[in-house]
Amino acid sequence: MKDSITRLDYCQYLLVSQINYTLTNFADHSERFCHDTVNRYLRRERITPHLVWENVSAQITGTEQGYVVFDDTVLDKQYSAAIELVRRQYSGNAHGVFKGIGVAICLYVNPEVDQCWLIDYRIYDPEGDGKSKLVPVEEMLSHTVHHKQLLFHAVLMDTWYATKGFPKHHKVQYFRVKVSTHRTDFVVTNDTAQRSTQATQEVCSFRWKIEQLHQESKQVTGLEASQCRKARIQRNPIGCALLVWGRLKQLATQTGTTIYQLKQGLLDDYLCQQLKAPSLEMALA
């Protein structure tokens, strides 16, 4: 008889798996769990954004010079036929509209120690909850101020939010920043006393950390890998993948390495083992 699965079991699988993050792959490589067991677990589990905060709150080093960073990413589901939560939406990285699941991310950055922590997220579901794209960010900002009570100096986010009237009741000013000979970006700030484009650009460089989170979580945690159709079985793997990213980030900070080096290290251990005692032995005529 197969064992029942726990949140820790599923997160451990995402933590160590290298490429394939499917339920079938999990079951094929586990003596304890079958595919149906994993599927039933993901149907009944309820991974919420609060769990991310619960797991990271004790790790955070707050500072009055900190930054709260918001950004959204689209999880690629362009080949899906009937996955709930999937809708056609614009992706800045892809520079176009395609099918996917939108996820808004909130990151806390301490520039004094050059560290960051994932503290909140929301899954964009206008058909289910009727909320516009701005509402999840407003909710996360309010929760950061009133419930998490984190110290911070400024909020950093994509210029798009300012074009939609966020934050409300704040005047903003634009800075045009030359990125390369062929590209310029616009930076928006509600610090109307700011006159230096360079200083504004330096502050906005901290937004790159959330871009790193997007890349790392998609590449090493299976964030956009689930092909299950039901919304709940999409929400739970997304939440678990973000929990796994938080754990990898913590381990990378502790060991002075990168998230990619940690994942690659598992393959390094395997290669060393196989060179000592190969499962498949080479033969020559």
Secondary structure by P-SEA (a helix, b strand, c coil): cbbbbcaaaaaaaaacccccccaaaaaaacccccaaaaaaaaacccccaaaaaaaccccccccccbbbbbbccccccccccccccbbbbbbcccccccbbbbbbbbbbbcccccccccccbbbbbccccccccaaaaaaaaaaacccccccccccccccccccccccccbbbbbbbbbccccbbbbbbbcccccccaaaaaaaaccaaaaaaaaaaaaccccccccccccaaaaaaaaaaaaaaaaaaaaaaaaacccaaaaaaaaaaaaaaaaaacccbbbbcc
